[in-house]
Amino acid sequence: MAYRVGIIGYGWAATAHADAINGTDQGTVSAVFSSRPLDDAEVSKAHGSSIRTYTSLDDMLAADDVDVVSITSYPNQHREQAVAAANAGKHLILEKPMALNWEDCKAIHDAVVANGVKACVCFELRHISQFLTTTQLLEEGMIGEVHYGEIDYYHGIGPWYGQYRWNTTRENGGSSLLSAGCHALDALLLCMGSKVEEVTAYETTSKHEIFQKYEYATTTASILKFENGAVGKVASVIDCFQPYYFHTHLVGSEGSLLDNQIYSNKFGLRDKKWAELPMAMADSGDVADHPYQAQFQSFFDAIDRGEDMPRTSMAEALETFRVLFACDKSAAEGRPVKISEIE
């Protein structure tokens, strides 16, 4: 089935979404809503499909030629726009973060369920080669049962990065984890194979003047206790001066995975060398380098089947944000927080 997609917001992420959607087998961008007037012909030419632009969201949501809505607007607008789209019967593609507080995330989830539409949340790194391969190796038992894992996000988001302009505000950035580190937290939850029971988190901030403009702590370190007894750690560091690094280290009963390397007793080797895995890494913060097309293809395929999409469904994303808000609560209140406290 063909899906005509209307995009909400027309910034950096929107252009990546548009090209990825048009690259799928079923998706075509047919509309764009922006607060500023756009030229239909220019936008259509830029993305290779016939696109009508709107300055009224209500008008776009009422259009018969929009089946799916992709939301790439500021995070503080997500709840209102996502709920309106679901109420209009549109399937949803929702850029991260879902929203900036737990109440808004639940409201979006409830609207999706109540209206019987499907939703995809952009934790697109679950669809990158690195984590497709990693989860396959875990399923095959190549490092045994994982008892410790750490996935860390290092990406200095300063004035050289477009997101900095609004990311520095609590209103739209929210927290280090909400701003960007949620990708690392989500990847860890994907890999650990158990639900989180309790978290303890701490936060700090660089003393460099560039990062003093942030209205929230720019580095968060969170320790996660899982129901099966495993332990995990997530660092979200958006105030660093270094190349982008998505550090991944999983330790199991039969071996370990470190970024794109594996050491496993299954190989029958007992030397001091890692074996390198041929996989594309999560090594860039640029949305143009993220695997949106693979994610959106999976989403459209799932809608065709009448099912929730694998790996990045609304329900899975909601659980990631439940843990995230527990981490932020722990850092703010200086105490361990049980996941059951986030209801």
DOVEXFI-769999 format. One record per residue (C-alpha): residue number from 1; residue in three letters; x, y, z. Coordinates in pm, 1 decimal, padded with zeros to 6 digits. Example, Ala and Ser with C-alpha at 12.3 -4.5 7.8 and 13.67 -1.06 7.14 Angstrom:
<rs>
+-----+-----+----------+----------+----------+
|   k |   r |     east |    north |       up |
+-----+-----+----------+----------+----------+
|   1 | Ala |  01230.0 | -00450.0 |  00780.0 |
|   2 | Ser |  01367.0 | -00106.0 |  00714.0 |
+-----+-----+----------+----------+----------+
</rs>
This chain:
<rs>
+-----+-----+----------+----------+----------+
|   k |   r |     east |    north |       up |
+-----+-----+----------+----------+----------+
|   1 | Met |  00000.0 |  00000.0 |  00000.0 |
|   2 | Ala |  00116.9 |  00355.1 | -00068.4 |
|   3 | Tyr |  00144.7 |  00599.1 |  00222.2 |
|   4 | Arg |  00129.1 |  00973.9 |  00169.4 |
|   5 | Val |  00318.5 |  01154.2 |  00441.0 |
|   6 | Gly |  00281.9 |  01504.4 |  00577.8 |
|   7 | Ile |  00579.9 |  01646.0 |  00764.8 |
|   8 | Ile |  00533.7 |  01882.6 |  01059.4 |
|   9 | Gly |  00819.7 |  02131.5 |  01083.1 |
|  10 | Tyr |  01070.9 |  02199.7 |  00808.5 |
|  11 | Gly |  01419.5 |  02211.1 |  00956.7 |
|  12 | Trp |  01727.3 |  01994.2 |  00961.3 |
|  13 | Ala |  01561.5 |  01669.6 |  01074.9 |
|  14 | Ala |  01267.0 |  01723.8 |  00838.9 |
|  15 | Thr |  01489.3 |  01717.5 |  00530.5 |
|  16 | Ala |  01643.4 |  01387.6 |  00643.9 |
|  17 | His |  01296.4 |  01243.7 |  00707.0 |
|  18 | Ala |  01167.5 |  01358.8 |  00369.3 |
|  19 | Asp |  01444.8 |  01196.9 |  00167.4 |
|  20 | Ala |  01427.9 |  00876.5 |  00373.5 |
|  21 | Ile |  01049.3 |  00850.7 |  00335.8 |
|  22 | Asn |  01072.3 |  00902.5 | -00040.7 |
|  23 | Gly |  01340.7 |  00633.4 | -00050.6 |
|  24 | Thr |  01107.5 |  00364.5 |  00086.4 |
|  25 | Asp |  00895.2 |  00136.1 | -00128.1 |
|  26 | Gln |  00559.6 |  00270.6 | -00005.0 |
|  27 | Gly |  00617.0 |  00622.6 |  00129.2 |
|  28 | Thr |  00583.8 |  00955.1 | -00050.5 |
|  29 | Val |  00603.0 |  01298.9 |  00107.0 |
|  30 | Ser |  00291.0 |  01483.0 | -00006.2 |
|  31 | Ala |  00268.6 |  01773.3 |  00240.2 |
|  32 | Val |  00476.4 |  01992.2 |  00470.4 |
|  33 | Phe |  00349.3 |  02215.2 |  00750.1 |
|  34 | Ser |  00574.4 |  02501.8 |  00855.3 |
|  35 | Ser |  00516.8 |  02813.9 |  01061.8 |
|  36 | Arg |  00687.2 |  03009.2 |  00782.9 |
|  37 | Pro |  00546.9 |  03017.0 |  00426.4 |
|  38 | Leu |  00724.8 |  02783.3 |  00184.4 |
|  39 | Asp |  00718.9 |  02756.3 | -00192.9 |
|  40 | Asp |  00551.1 |  02433.7 | -00309.0 |
|  41 | Ala |  00764.4 |  02406.5 | -00622.0 |
|  42 | Glu |  01093.2 |  02459.2 | -00436.9 |
|  43 | Val |  01012.3 |  02204.0 | -00166.3 |
|  44 | Ser |  00889.2 |  01953.4 | -00424.8 |
|  45 | Lys |  01206.0 |  01994.7 | -00629.8 |
|  46 | Ala |  01426.5 |  01953.2 | -00322.4 |
|  47 | His |  01279.0 |  01613.4 | -00235.3 |
|  48 | Gly |  01159.8 |  01471.2 | -00566.6 |
|  49 | Ser |  00788.3 |  01437.5 | -00492.9 |
|  50 | Ser |  00484.6 |  01659.8 | -00540.7 |
|  51 | Ile |  00449.5 |  01844.6 | -00209.1 |
|  52 | Arg |  00184.5 |  02090.0 | -00097.3 |
|  53 | Thr |  00293.8 |  02323.7 |  00183.1 |
|  54 | Tyr |  00072.7 |  02448.6 |  00464.7 |
|  55 | Thr |  00089.3 |  02716.8 |  00733.0 |
|  56 | Ser | -00216.7 |  02571.3 |  00908.1 |
|  57 | Leu | -00169.0 |  02238.2 |  01082.3 |
|  58 | Asp | -00543.5 |  02182.3 |  01102.9 |
|  59 | Asp | -00569.7 |  02215.4 |  00726.1 |
|  60 | Met | -00291.7 |  01962.7 |  00667.0 |
|  61 | Leu | -00440.7 |  01713.7 |  00914.2 |
|  62 | Ala | -00776.3 |  01747.3 |  00737.0 |
|  63 | Ala | -00624.7 |  01671.9 |  00395.7 |
|  64 | Asp | -00738.2 |  01346.6 |  00234.3 |
|  65 | Asp | -00398.4 |  01294.0 |  00073.2 |
|  66 | Val | -00212.5 |  01258.8 |  00407.1 |
|  67 | Asp | -00210.3 |  00911.7 |  00566.0 |
|  68 | Val |  00093.2 |  00947.4 |  00792.7 |
|  69 | Val |  00236.0 |  01245.0 |  00980.1 |
|  70 | Ser |  00607.4 |  01284.4 |  01053.2 |
|  71 | Ile |  00670.3 |  01520.6 |  01346.2 |
|  72 | Thr |  01007.3 |  01697.7 |  01339.3 |
|  73 | Ser |  00911.8 |  02014.5 |  01526.6 |
|  74 | Tyr |  01049.4 |  02148.6 |  01855.5 |
|  75 | Pro |  01011.0 |  01894.7 |  02138.7 |
|  76 | Asn |  00778.8 |  02117.7 |  02341.4 |
|  77 | Gln |  00528.4 |  02102.8 |  02052.2 |
|  78 | His |  00521.2 |  01723.8 |  02023.4 |
|  79 | Arg |  00230.6 |  01647.0 |  02255.8 |
|  80 | Glu | -00016.7 |  01888.9 |  02100.0 |
|  81 | Gln |  00077.2 |  01797.1 |  01743.1 |
|  82 | Ala |  00099.5 |  01420.4 |  01796.5 |
|  83 | Val | -00233.6 |  01401.4 |  01978.3 |
|  84 | Ala | -00399.7 |  01612.5 |  01706.6 |
|  85 | Ala | -00255.6 |  01387.3 |  01433.8 |
|  86 | Ala | -00369.5 |  01069.3 |  01609.2 |
|  87 | Asn | -00715.7 |  01216.9 |  01663.1 |
|  88 | Ala | -00724.6 |  01289.5 |  01289.1 |
|  89 | Gly | -00660.5 |  00920.1 |  01222.2 |
|  90 | Lys | -00306.1 |  00962.9 |  01095.6 |
|  91 | His | -00025.7 |  00717.4 |  01165.1 |
|  92 | Leu |  00271.0 |  00881.5 |  01338.2 |
|  93 | Ile |  00644.6 |  00909.8 |  01287.5 |
|  94 | Leu |  00771.7 |  01098.6 |  01592.0 |
|  95 | Glu |  01122.4 |  01238.7 |  01619.7 |
|  96 | Lys |  01291.2 |  01195.9 |  01957.7 |
|  97 | Pro |  01237.5 |  01292.0 |  02227.5 |
|  98 | Met |  00872.7 |  01183.3 |  02233.4 |
|  99 | Ala |  00810.1 |  01474.1 |  02471.3 |
| 100 | Leu |  00985.7 |  01650.7 |  02756.5 |
| 101 | Asn |  00790.6 |  01504.2 |  03047.1 |
| 102 | Trp |  00625.7 |  01175.3 |  03136.7 |
| 103 | Glu |  00270.7 |  01313.7 |  03134.5 |
| 104 | Asp |  00306.7 |  01429.2 |  02773.1 |
| 105 | Cys |  00463.3 |  01098.8 |  02663.6 |
| 106 | Lys |  00171.1 |  00907.5 |  02814.8 |
| 107 | Ala | -00079.5 |  01142.0 |  02648.7 |
| 108 | Ile |  00074.4 |  01073.5 |  02307.2 |
| 109 | His |  00077.4 |  00698.6 |  02369.8 |
| 110 | Asp | -00285.1 |  00700.8 |  02488.6 |
| 111 | Ala | -00398.5 |  00899.6 |  02182.6 |
| 112 | Val | -00227.4 |  00650.7 |  01949.8 |
| 113 | Val | -00394.6 |  00355.8 |  02124.0 |
| 114 | Ala | -00737.2 |  00522.7 |  02146.4 |
| 115 | Asn | -00741.7 |  00606.6 |  01775.2 |
| 116 | Gly | -00609.9 |  00271.6 |  01653.6 |
| 117 | Val | -00321.7 |  00424.5 |  01458.7 |
| 118 | Lys |  00037.5 |  00301.2 |  01442.5 |
| 119 | Ala |  00341.8 |  00493.4 |  01557.1 |
| 120 | Cys |  00715.8 |  00493.2 |  01502.9 |
| 121 | Val |  00949.7 |  00677.5 |  01742.7 |
| 122 | Cys |  01285.3 |  00781.6 |  01599.8 |
| 123 | Phe |  01527.1 |  00569.4 |  01794.2 |
| 124 | Glu |  01664.5 |  00497.5 |  01449.3 |
| 125 | Leu |  02000.8 |  00373.1 |  01578.9 |
| 126 | Arg |  01824.7 |  00045.6 |  01660.0 |
| 127 | His |  01820.9 |  00001.0 |  01281.2 |
| 128 | Ile |  02187.9 |  00079.2 |  01218.1 |
| 129 | Ser |  02419.7 | -00205.8 |  01118.2 |
| 130 | Gln |  02601.6 | -00193.4 |  01452.9 |
| 131 | Phe |  02295.5 | -00274.8 |  01661.2 |
| 132 | Leu |  02130.3 | -00507.7 |  01411.9 |
| 133 | Thr |  02451.6 | -00713.1 |  01422.5 |
| 134 | Thr |  02498.2 | -00676.5 |  01798.2 |
| 135 | Thr |  02149.1 | -00798.9 |  01883.0 |
| 136 | Gln |  02189.2 | -01091.0 |  01641.3 |
| 137 | Leu |  02511.9 | -01193.6 |  01814.3 |
| 138 | Leu |  02341.5 | -01165.4 |  02152.3 |
| 139 | Glu |  02049.4 | -01380.1 |  02035.2 |
| 140 | Glu |  02292.8 | -01642.8 |  01911.3 |
| 141 | Gly |  02463.0 | -01651.0 |  02251.4 |
| 142 | Met |  02801.6 | -01544.0 |  02120.3 |
| 143 | Ile |  02893.1 | -01371.9 |  02448.1 |
| 144 | Gly |  02660.4 | -01574.3 |  02671.4 |
| 145 | Glu |  02436.6 | -01406.4 |  02928.0 |
| 146 | Val |  02508.8 | -01036.1 |  02963.2 |
| 147 | His |  02558.7 | -00924.9 |  03322.5 |
| 148 | Tyr |  02710.1 | -00581.0 |  03258.9 |
| 149 | Gly |  02669.1 | -00327.5 |  02982.3 |
| 150 | Glu |  02761.6 |  00032.1 |  02920.8 |
| 151 | Ile |  02661.3 |  00249.3 |  02628.5 |
| 152 | Asp |  02768.0 |  00611.9 |  02637.4 |
| 153 | Tyr |  02692.7 |  00915.0 |  02422.0 |
| 154 | Tyr |  02975.1 |  01165.7 |  02368.9 |
| 155 | His |  02885.0 |  01456.6 |  02141.9 |
| 156 | Gly |  02974.0 |  01817.2 |  02212.1 |
| 157 | Ile |  02668.8 |  02022.1 |  02113.3 |
| 158 | Gly |  02799.5 |  02378.5 |  02095.8 |
| 159 | Pro |  02740.7 |  02679.9 |  01867.9 |
| 160 | Trp |  02903.1 |  02494.0 |  01576.4 |
| 161 | Tyr |  02599.7 |  02262.7 |  01577.8 |
| 162 | Gly |  02259.6 |  02381.7 |  01454.1 |
| 163 | Gln |  02069.1 |  02228.4 |  01743.1 |
| 164 | Tyr |  02258.3 |  02444.8 |  01996.6 |
| 165 | Arg |  02037.5 |  02749.4 |  01932.9 |
| 166 | Trp |  01736.5 |  02592.1 |  02101.1 |
| 167 | Asn |  01897.9 |  02293.1 |  02268.8 |
| 168 | Thr |  02044.3 |  02513.5 |  02542.8 |
| 169 | Thr |  01697.7 |  02589.4 |  02681.5 |
| 170 | Arg |  01518.0 |  02374.8 |  02935.3 |
| 171 | Glu |  01198.0 |  02445.5 |  02738.5 |
| 172 | Asn |  01319.7 |  02251.0 |  02433.8 |
| 173 | Gly |  01640.0 |  02069.7 |  02534.9 |
| 174 | Gly |  01502.4 |  01944.8 |  02864.8 |
| 175 | Ser |  01801.8 |  01749.4 |  02994.8 |
| 176 | Ser |  02119.4 |  01588.6 |  02865.7 |
| 177 | Leu |  01939.4 |  01257.4 |  02822.6 |
| 178 | Leu |  01635.4 |  01411.4 |  02654.0 |
| 179 | Ser |  01850.9 |  01622.1 |  02422.8 |
| 180 | Ala |  02059.0 |  01338.3 |  02281.2 |
| 181 | Gly |  02173.6 |  01077.8 |  02532.9 |
| 182 | Cys |  01839.7 |  00897.7 |  02506.4 |
| 183 | His |  01986.7 |  00718.6 |  02203.3 |
| 184 | Ala |  02249.0 |  00554.7 |  02425.9 |
| 185 | Leu |  01998.4 |  00468.2 |  02698.0 |
| 186 | Asp |  01763.8 |  00316.6 |  02440.2 |
| 187 | Ala |  02043.8 |  00112.2 |  02283.5 |
| 188 | Leu |  02143.5 | -00025.9 |  02624.3 |
| 189 | Leu |  01785.2 | -00128.2 |  02698.7 |
| 190 | Leu |  01772.5 | -00298.3 |  02358.5 |
| 191 | Cys |  02082.3 | -00504.7 |  02439.3 |
| 192 | Met |  02037.3 | -00599.4 |  02805.2 |
| 193 | Gly |  01734.9 | -00826.8 |  02768.6 |
| 194 | Ser |  01569.2 | -00737.6 |  03099.4 |
| 195 | Lys |  01352.3 | -00462.7 |  03244.5 |
| 196 | Val |  01505.4 | -00193.5 |  03464.2 |
| 197 | Glu |  01417.9 | -00207.4 |  03833.0 |
| 198 | Glu |  01601.3 |  00093.1 |  03978.3 |
| 199 | Val |  01833.9 |  00375.0 |  03870.9 |
| 200 | Thr |  02082.4 |  00607.2 |  04036.5 |
| 201 | Ala |  02203.6 |  00907.9 |  03839.4 |
| 202 | Tyr |  02439.0 |  01199.9 |  03887.2 |
| 203 | Glu |  02486.3 |  01514.4 |  03682.0 |
| 204 | Thr |  02754.0 |  01776.2 |  03623.0 |
| 205 | Thr |  02847.4 |  02047.3 |  03371.7 |
| 206 | Ser |  03162.1 |  02166.0 |  03193.8 |
| 207 | Lys |  03300.6 |  02498.9 |  03314.1 |
| 208 | His |  03369.5 |  02615.6 |  02956.3 |
| 209 | Glu |  03173.3 |  02930.3 |  02870.4 |
| 210 | Ile |  03008.0 |  02770.6 |  02567.6 |
| 211 | Phe |  02831.5 |  02518.3 |  02787.2 |
| 212 | Gln |  02743.3 |  02767.5 |  03058.7 |
| 213 | Lys |  02458.0 |  02881.6 |  02832.9 |
| 214 | Tyr |  02275.1 |  02556.0 |  02897.2 |
| 215 | Glu |  01985.8 |  02583.4 |  03142.3 |
| 216 | Tyr |  02034.3 |  02224.2 |  03259.3 |
| 217 | Ala |  02322.6 |  01994.2 |  03350.6 |
| 218 | Thr |  02495.7 |  01881.5 |  03032.3 |
| 219 | Thr |  02652.2 |  01557.1 |  03157.1 |
| 220 | Thr |  02458.4 |  01274.9 |  03322.4 |
| 221 | Ala |  02592.2 |  00939.3 |  03444.2 |
| 222 | Ser |  02326.5 |  00678.5 |  03526.3 |
| 223 | Ile |  02362.3 |  00334.8 |  03686.6 |
| 224 | Leu |  02080.6 |  00092.1 |  03604.1 |
| 225 | Lys |  01984.2 | -00214.9 |  03805.1 |
| 226 | Phe |  01794.6 | -00471.8 |  03599.0 |
| 227 | Glu |  01532.4 | -00718.1 |  03722.5 |
| 228 | Asn |  01751.8 | -01015.5 |  03628.5 |
| 229 | Gly |  02038.8 | -00886.3 |  03842.3 |
| 230 | Ala |  02242.3 | -00732.4 |  03560.9 |
| 231 | Val |  02389.5 | -00384.9 |  03590.6 |
| 232 | Gly |  02425.2 | -00114.0 |  03325.9 |
| 233 | Lys |  02567.6 |  00233.6 |  03288.0 |
| 234 | Val |  02479.9 |  00520.1 |  03054.2 |
| 235 | Ala |  02675.7 |  00843.7 |  03024.6 |
| 236 | Ser |  02523.6 |  01131.5 |  02829.3 |
| 237 | Val |  02793.3 |  01391.0 |  02763.7 |
| 238 | Ile |  02694.1 |  01681.6 |  02539.6 |
| 239 | Asp |  02955.4 |  01923.4 |  02678.4 |
| 240 | Cys |  03273.0 |  01751.9 |  02556.5 |
| 241 | Phe |  03544.2 |  01854.5 |  02311.4 |
| 242 | Gln |  03615.0 |  01534.0 |  02118.2 |
| 243 | Pro |  03490.5 |  01347.6 |  01810.2 |
| 244 | Tyr |  03142.6 |  01194.2 |  01831.6 |
| 245 | Tyr |  03166.3 |  00860.0 |  02011.8 |
| 246 | Phe |  02888.8 |  00609.2 |  02083.4 |
| 247 | His |  03079.2 |  00388.3 |  02325.8 |
| 248 | Thr |  02940.2 |  00034.4 |  02351.7 |
| 249 | His |  03071.4 | -00238.7 |  02584.1 |
| 250 | Leu |  02872.0 | -00549.0 |  02672.8 |
| 251 | Val |  03015.3 | -00816.3 |  02904.5 |
| 252 | Gly |  02871.8 | -01167.1 |  02913.5 |
| 253 | Ser |  02936.0 | -01510.7 |  03057.3 |
| 254 | Glu |  03114.0 | -01626.4 |  02737.9 |
| 255 | Gly |  03275.3 | -01311.2 |  02603.5 |
| 256 | Ser |  03246.9 | -00938.5 |  02540.0 |
| 257 | Leu |  03149.4 | -00692.6 |  02268.3 |
| 258 | Leu |  03337.4 | -00363.5 |  02246.4 |
| 259 | Asp |  03209.1 | -00125.3 |  01978.0 |
| 260 | Asn |  03278.5 | -00319.3 |  01655.0 |
| 261 | Gln |  03490.1 | -00590.2 |  01818.4 |
| 262 | Ile |  03413.0 | -00923.1 |  01981.5 |
| 263 | Tyr |  03596.5 | -01165.5 |  02206.7 |
| 264 | Ser |  03418.5 | -01496.7 |  02260.0 |
| 265 | Asn |  03493.8 | -01836.1 |  02405.4 |
| 266 | Lys |  03275.6 | -01968.2 |  02122.0 |
| 267 | Phe |  03565.9 | -01903.3 |  01886.4 |
| 268 | Gly |  03788.5 | -02137.2 |  02085.7 |
| 269 | Leu |  04057.0 | -01869.2 |  02107.2 |
| 270 | Arg |  04241.8 | -01761.3 |  02419.5 |
| 271 | Asp |  04472.1 | -01493.8 |  02284.4 |
| 272 | Lys |  04483.1 | -01123.1 |  02363.8 |
| 273 | Lys |  04321.7 | -00992.7 |  02046.2 |
| 274 | Trp |  03972.3 | -00879.7 |  01964.9 |
| 275 | Ala |  03806.6 | -00998.1 |  01643.6 |
| 276 | Glu |  03680.4 | -00705.1 |  01436.2 |
| 277 | Leu |  03324.7 | -00713.8 |  01305.8 |
| 278 | Pro |  03240.6 | -00569.3 |  00961.2 |
| 279 | Met |  02956.4 | -00336.9 |  01050.6 |
| 280 | Ala |  02867.8 |  00029.3 |  01007.3 |
| 281 | Met |  02904.4 |  00212.1 |  01336.5 |
| 282 | Ala |  02697.2 |  00479.5 |  01508.5 |
| 283 | Asp |  02972.1 |  00736.2 |  01463.4 |
| 284 | Ser |  02798.4 |  01059.5 |  01366.0 |
| 285 | Gly |  02548.6 |  01302.3 |  01515.1 |
| 286 | Asp |  02444.2 |  01424.0 |  01171.5 |
| 287 | Val |  02087.3 |  01316.4 |  01098.6 |
| 288 | Ala |  02187.8 |  01262.2 |  00736.1 |
| 289 | Asp |  02404.6 |  00970.8 |  00854.6 |
| 290 | His |  02130.6 |  00801.7 |  01055.8 |
| 291 | Pro |  01939.3 |  00498.0 |  00919.8 |
| 292 | Tyr |  01598.5 |  00661.2 |  00889.3 |
| 293 | Gln |  01517.9 |  00491.7 |  00560.4 |
| 294 | Ala |  01559.8 |  00143.5 |  00706.9 |
| 295 | Gln |  01346.8 |  00240.0 |  01005.1 |
| 296 | Phe |  01069.9 |  00396.4 |  00796.4 |
| 297 | Gln |  01068.3 |  00100.1 |  00558.5 |
| 298 | Ser |  01015.1 | -00127.0 |  00859.1 |
| 299 | Phe |  00735.5 |  00100.9 |  00978.4 |
| 300 | Phe |  00547.4 |  00100.0 |  00649.1 |
| 301 | Asp |  00590.7 | -00276.7 |  00618.1 |
| 302 | Ala |  00442.5 | -00318.7 |  00966.2 |
| 303 | Ile |  00141.8 | -00098.0 |  00880.1 |
| 304 | Asp |  00087.5 | -00317.4 |  00573.5 |
| 305 | Arg |  00068.9 | -00616.9 |  00809.4 |
| 306 | Gly | -00156.2 | -00432.0 |  01054.1 |
| 307 | Glu |  00104.6 | -00473.2 |  01327.1 |
| 308 | Asp |  00314.5 | -00256.9 |  01556.6 |
| 309 | Met |  00658.7 | -00211.8 |  01407.0 |
| 310 | Pro |  00952.2 | -00411.0 |  01547.3 |
| 311 | Arg |  01229.6 | -00244.7 |  01751.9 |
| 312 | Thr |  01095.9 |  00114.4 |  01760.3 |
| 313 | Ser |  00723.7 |  00093.6 |  01831.9 |
| 314 | Met |  00545.7 |  00345.9 |  02051.1 |
| 315 | Ala |  00519.2 |  00095.8 |  02337.8 |
| 316 | Glu |  00893.8 |  00018.2 |  02334.2 |
| 317 | Ala |  00986.5 |  00384.9 |  02316.3 |
| 318 | Leu |  00754.3 |  00467.3 |  02605.7 |
| 319 | Glu |  00946.9 |  00226.4 |  02828.8 |
| 320 | Thr |  01275.7 |  00392.1 |  02733.9 |
| 321 | Phe |  01135.2 |  00729.4 |  02834.7 |
| 322 | Arg |  01000.8 |  00584.6 |  03159.8 |
| 323 | Val |  01357.9 |  00485.6 |  03250.4 |
| 324 | Leu |  01491.2 |  00819.4 |  03124.3 |
| 325 | Phe |  01259.7 |  01020.2 |  03348.5 |
| 326 | Ala |  01355.8 |  00798.6 |  03642.0 |
| 327 | Cys |  01721.7 |  00882.0 |  03572.9 |
| 328 | Asp |  01650.9 |  01255.2 |  03555.4 |
| 329 | Lys |  01445.8 |  01232.7 |  03875.7 |
| 330 | Ser |  01731.2 |  01053.3 |  04051.5 |
| 331 | Ala |  01984.3 |  01316.4 |  03944.3 |
| 332 | Ala |  01753.7 |  01600.0 |  04050.5 |
| 333 | Glu |  01663.0 |  01452.2 |  04388.8 |
| 334 | Gly |  01997.3 |  01290.5 |  04473.8 |
| 335 | Arg |  01860.6 |  00943.1 |  04547.1 |
| 336 | Pro |  01794.4 |  00607.3 |  04383.1 |
| 337 | Val |  01462.0 |  00592.6 |  04199.2 |
| 338 | Lys |  01258.0 |  00278.4 |  04133.0 |
| 339 | Ile |  01100.9 |  00257.2 |  03790.5 |
| 340 | Ser |  00764.9 |  00192.5 |  03956.4 |
| 341 | Glu |  00770.7 |  00555.4 |  04076.7 |
| 342 | Ile |  00719.9 |  00671.2 |  03714.9 |
| 343 | Glu |  00353.8 |  00590.8 |  03652.3 |
+-----+-----+----------+----------+----------+
</rs>
